[in-house]
Amino acid sequence: MDEKVLTVGEKVHVITRRLFAEDLRRHFVGKIVAVTNHLIRVEGYAFVFHAGLNEYRKRPDMRTRIFSLTDAENIVNVIPEGVEIESLQYEFVNQRLVVTDQAGFSLDINEFGPTA
């Protein structure tokens, strides 16, 4: 059976879970350019957490990454079609870390803690 949960053209925000506390905190936002039942190829931007500044920093160059959809290490969030990935940035809103385009889209990326 060839059923895919994601399609070419969809936009995603991918969090790579850390295995150890000292591992880099890496996120990726981009557009799917190829998909199989188990993998997605995404063109977009990497964000890496800068501990000294306590913030995520966007890498300026566009990259192409391949993510597994069956690996528990990857948390994949679908981003609405109209969001421009180039405009996404991280900020704190009500003490919660969110990814926002400053034009109506906001994605709370905290895995733990209060939801309100």
C-alpha positions in Angstrom: 0.0 0.0 0.0 1.4 3.4 -1.0 -0.2 5.9 1.4 1.8 9.0 2.3 0.9 11.3 5.2 2.8 14.2 3.7 3.0 15.5 0.2 5.4 17.4 -2.0 4.9 21.2 -1.5 3.8 20.9 2.2 5.8 23.0 4.7 7.2 21.4 7.9 8.9 22.3 11.1 11.1 19.4 12.3 12.5 19.2 15.8 15.4 16.7 16.2 15.2 15.3 19.8 18.4 15.4 21.8 19.7 12.1 23.1 21.9 13.8 25.8 21.6 17.1 27.6 24.8 18.4 25.9 23.6 17.6 22.4 22.9 20.5 20.0 19.2 21.7 19.9 18.5 21.6 16.2 15.3 22.5 14.3 14.6 22.8 10.6 11.8 24.5 8.6 11.2 24.0 5.0 9.2 22.8 2.0 9.0 19.1 1.1 10.5 18.5 -2.3 10.3 14.7 -2.3 8.5 12.1 -0.2 8.3 8.3 0.3 6.3 6.4 2.8 9.2 6.7 5.3 11.3 9.7 4.3 10.9 13.3 3.4 13.4 15.5 1.5 13.1 19.1 2.7 14.6 22.4 1.4 14.8 25.1 4.0 16.6 26.6 7.0 18.3 25.1 10.0 17.9 26.7 13.4 20.5 25.9 16.2 20.1 26.9 19.8 22.8 29.3 21.0 23.1 28.6 24.7 25.1 31.8 25.5 22.4 33.9 24.1 19.5 31.6 25.1 18.0 31.8 21.6 17.6 29.9 18.4 19.7 31.2 15.5 18.8 30.8 11.9 21.5 29.6 9.6 21.6 32.0 6.7 22.1 29.5 3.9 19.3 27.3 2.5 19.9 23.6 3.0 18.4 20.3 1.9 17.9 17.7 4.6 16.3 14.2 4.6 14.2 13.2 7.6 12.9 9.8 8.6 9.2 9.7 9.3 9.6 6.5 11.3 12.4 7.7 13.6 11.2 8.8 17.1 14.1 11.3 17.1 12.1 13.6 14.7 9.1 15.6 15.6 7.4 16.8 12.4 4.9 19.7 12.6 3.0 20.7 9.4 3.0 24.4 8.7 0.1 26.1 6.9 0.5 26.6 3.2 0.4 30.4 3.3 3.3 30.8 5.7 6.6 32.0 4.2 9.3 29.9 5.8 11.9 32.7 5.1 10.1 34.9 7.6 9.9 32.4 10.5 11.7 33.3 13.7 11.7 32.2 17.4 10.4 34.3 20.2 9.0 34.0 23.7 5.3 34.7 24.1 3.8 34.4 27.5 6.9 32.6 28.7 6.5 30.0 25.9 8.9 29.5 23.0 7.0 29.8 19.7 7.9 29.9 16.0 6.1 32.8 14.3 6.0 34.6 11.0 4.8 37.8 12.7 1.8 37.7 10.3 -0.7 35.4 12.2 1.1 32.1 12.3 2.4 30.9 15.6 3.6 27.4 16.6 4.2 26.6 20.3 7.2 24.2 20.3 7.5 23.5 24.1 7.1 19.8 24.7 6.6 20.2 28.5 5.3 22.7 30.9 1.9 24.5 31.2 -0.2 25.1 28.1 -1.8 28.3 29.2 
